[in-house]
Amino acid sequence: MAIDPICKMEVDVSSPRGGTTEYMGVLYYFCAPSCKRTFEGNPEQYVS
């Protein structure tokens, strides 16, 4: 399991409903396409 960086929900890494995106060498998993779009719009705001 992974944590969606936008909504903090658990995401099944074997089938992430919102897809994935890579940012600065790290793969992020999303619960929904809307969370992925939000992240991709301003990833710096959501990475720690």
N, C-alpha and C positions, 0 to 999 in steps of 0.2 A: 504494500500500500504506500501511496505517496500522499502528500497534502497539497491541495490546490492553493497556490500562493495568493489568490484573490479572495476566495470565500472561506478558506481554511477547512474545506470538507475533505474527507478521505477519498482517494481515487484509486481504483484498481489499475495497477500499472500494466496488466496484461490486456486490458481493454478500456482505456480511458475514453469516456463518452464525449469529452470535449476536445480530445486530441492532445498533442504534445507540441512543444516548441523548444528549441535550444537557444540559450542566451549565455554568452561568455563561457562556452564549454560545458554548461550544465543543462540537463534535460528537465523541463518542467512539464507536469501533467495537470490536466484541467478536467473539471466535472462537467463543464458545458462549453459550447462554442463561445458564448458571451463572455465567460471568464477569460478564455484564450484571447479574444479580441481586446479586452480591457488590458491584459498584461502586455500584449504586443504594442499597444498604443503608448505605453510608458513603463517599460520593464524596470527601469532604475528605481521607481517608486515602490516596487514590490519585492525586490531581492534584498537580502540582509547581508 
